[in-house]
């Protein structure tokens, strides 16, 4: 609930900042919100966008580049590693039970 309120507040505040031309990164990233019609989803999305933009600035890369790293490279790699780990644990459990 708190995250939703923070996301809504930051999304609205940063959209207005972007309209004034003070920070184009936030405005450009927040324009990707498709308007799902479900307020809590849109609020969490805005909050995530703000976090990604801030983290991208810390790393010195663009928002889009960070998206590629996180959602195309790192997340699938972690998912694959965890899947392999679960399979190995399953095999160990099966071996111990037999």
TILO-170891 format. One record per residue: residue in one letter; x, y, z of N, C-alpha, C in turn. Coordinates in steps of 0.1 Angstrom, whole numbers, padded with zeros to 4 digits, always signed. Atoms other than C-alpha are relative to their C-alpha. Layout:
BEGIN
AXYZXYZXYZ
...
end
This chain:
BEGIN
X+0008-0012+0000+0000+0000+0000+0009+0013+0000
X-0009-0012+0000+0028+0024+0009+0007+0002-0013
X-0007-0001+0012+0047+0015-0022-0009+0005-0011
X+0009-0005+0010+0016+0022-0043-0001+0015+0001
X+0001-0014-0002+0012+0056-0027+0012+0008-0004
X-0013-0006+0004+0049+0064-0032+0001+0000-0015
X-0001+0001+0015+0047+0052-0068-0009+0010-0007
X+0009-0010+0005+0017+0074-0075+0005+0014+0001
X-0005-0013-0003+0032+0104-0059+0012+0003-0009
X-0011-0002+0008+0065+0100-0076-0003+0001-0015
X+0004+0000+0014+0049+0092-0109-0006+0013-0004
X+0006-0013+0003+0028+0123-0108+0010+0012+0001
X-0010-0010-0002+0056+0145-0095+0010+0000-0011
X-0010+0001+0010+0081+0133-0120-0005+0003-0014
X+0006-0004+0013+0057+0136-0149-0001+0015-0001
X+0000-0014+0001+0052+0172-0141+0013+0006-0001
X-0014-0005+0002+0089+0177-0137+0005-0001-0014
X-0004+0002+0014+0094+0162-0171-0006+0009-0010
X+0006-0010+0008+0069+0185-0186+0006+0013+0000
X-0007-0012-0002+0089+0214-0173+0014-0001-0006
X-0012+0002+0006+0119+0200-0190+0012-0001+0009
X-0010+0000-0010+0139+0197-0158+0008-0013+0000
X-0007+0013+0000+0146+0160-0161-0006-0009-0011
X+0006+0008+0011+0139+0143-0195+0001-0015+0002
X-0001+0014-0002+0150+0109-0183-0012-0006+0006
X+0012+0005-0007+0121+0105-0159-0012+0001-0009
X+0012-0002+0008+0096+0119-0183+0000-0010-0012
X-0001+0010+0011+0109+0097-0212-0004-0014+0005
X+0003+0013-0006+0108+0066-0190-0014-0002+0004
X+0014+0001-0005+0074+0073-0175-0010+0000-0011
X+0009+0000+0012+0059+0078-0210-0003-0014-0004
X+0002+0014+0004+0062+0041-0214-0011-0007+0007
X+0012+0005-0007+0033+0036-0190-0011-0001-0009
X+0011+0003+0010+0006+0020-0211-0014+0004+0006
X+0013-0003-0006-0022+0029-0187-0008-0012+0000
X+0007+0013-0001-0034-0006-0178-0014+0002+0005
X+0014-0001-0006-0065+0008-0161-0001-0005+0014
X+0000+0005-0013-0055-0009-0129+0010+0009+0008
X-0008-0010-0006-0042+0018-0106+0012-0005+0008
X-0011+0005-0008-0021-0003-0083+0012-0005-0009
X-0010+0005+0009-0003-0019-0112+0008+0012-0006
X-0006-0012+0005+0004+0015-0128+0009+0007+0010
X-0008-0006-0010+0016+0029-0095+0013-0008+0003
X-0012+0008-0002+0040+0000-0089+0010+0001-0012
X-0009-0002+0012+0053+0004-0125+0007+0013+0001
X-0006-0013-0001+0059+0041-0120+0011+0000+0011
X-0010+0001-0010+0078+0033-0088+0012-0007-0005
X-0011+0008+0006+0099+0007-0106+0008+0008-0010
X-0007-0009+0010+0107+0032-0134+0009+0010+0007
X-0008-0010-0007+0118+0058-0109+0013-0007+0006
X-0012+0007-0006+0141+0032-0092+0010-0003-0011
X-0009+0003+0011+0155+0021-0126+0008+0012-0005
X-0007-0013+0005+0162+0057-0137+0011+0004+0009
X-0010-0004-0010+0179+0065-0105+0012-0009+0000
X-0011+0010+0001+0200+0033-0106+0008+0002-0012
X-0007-0002+0012+0209+0039-0142+0009+0013+0001
X-0009-0012-0002+0222+0074-0133+0012-0003+0008
X-0011+0004-0009+0243+0059-0105+0010-0007-0008
X-0009+0008+0008+0258+0034-0130+0006+0008-0012
X-0005-0008+0012+0263+0061-0157-0005-0006-0013
X+0006+0006+0013+0241+0042-0183-0014+0006-0001
X+0013-0004+0003+0208+0049-0199-0010-0009+0007
X+0011+0008-0005+0174+0037-0186-0002-0012-0009
X+0002+0011+0009+0170+0016-0217+0011-0011+0001
X-0011+0009-0002+0204+0000-0213-0001-0008+0012
X+0002+0007-0013+0197-0009-0177-0011-0010-0002
X+0011+0010+0002+0164-0025-0188+0005-0012-0007
X-0006+0012+0007+0183-0047-0213+0008-0009+0009
X-0008+0007-0009+0208-0057-0187-0009-0008+0010
X+0008+0007-0011+0182-0065-0160-0010-0010-0005
X+0011+0008+0005+0153-0080-0180+0004-0010-0011
X-0004+0009+0012+0171-0096-0210+0012-0009+0004
X-0012+0007-0003+0204-0107-0195+0000-0006+0014
X-0002+0005-0013+0205-0109-0157-0012-0008+0005
X+0011+0007-0005+0170-0120-0148-0001-0014-0007
X+0000+0013+0005+0169-0149-0173+0012-0009+0004
X-0011+0008-0005+0204-0160-0162-0002-0005+0014
X+0004+0004-0013+0193-0160-0126-0010-0011+0000
X+0011+0010+0001+0162-0180-0135+0006-0013-0005
X-0006+0012+0005+0182-0205-0154+0009-0007+0011
X-0008+0005-0010+0207-0209-0126-0008-0007+0011
X+0009+0005-0011+0179-0214-0100-0007-0013-0005
X+0006+0012+0005+0162-0240-0123+0010-0011+0000
X-0010+0011-0001+0194-0260-0126+0002-0004+0014
X-0002+0003-0014+0199-0257-0088-0012-0009+0005
X+0012+0008-0004+0163-0270-0082+0001-0014-0005
X-0001+0013+0005+0169-0299-0105+0011-0008+0007
X-0010+0008-0007+0201-0309-0088-0004-0003+0014
X+0006+0004-0013+0184-0307-0054-0010-0011+0000
X+0010+0011+0002+0156-0328-0067+0006-0013-0001
X-0007+0012+0002+0180-0354-0078+0007-0005+0013
X-0006+0003-0012+0198-0353-0045-0010-0006+0010
X+0011+0005-0009+0165-0358-0026-0004-0014-0005
X+0004+0013+0005+0155-0386-0049+0010-0011+0003
X-0011+0009-0003+0189-0403-0044+0000-0004+0015
X+0000+0003-0014+0186-0400-0006-0012-0008+0004
X+0012+0007-0003+0151-0414-0006+0000-0015-0005
X-0001+0014+0006+0161-0445-0026+0010-0009+0007
end
